[in-house]
């Protein structure tokens, strides 16, 4: 974990998923970007 939990590392997280919880708890030094996945309903 120490190899990726660095300020120069950017992580992408799908908000509301298990990855968000993991990233918030374990990647406190890496920079996070929240990716919002949307689908268009017609």
Secondary structure, DSSP 8 states (H G I E B T S, - for coil): -TTT-STT-EEEEETTSHHHHHHHHH-SSSEEEEE-------
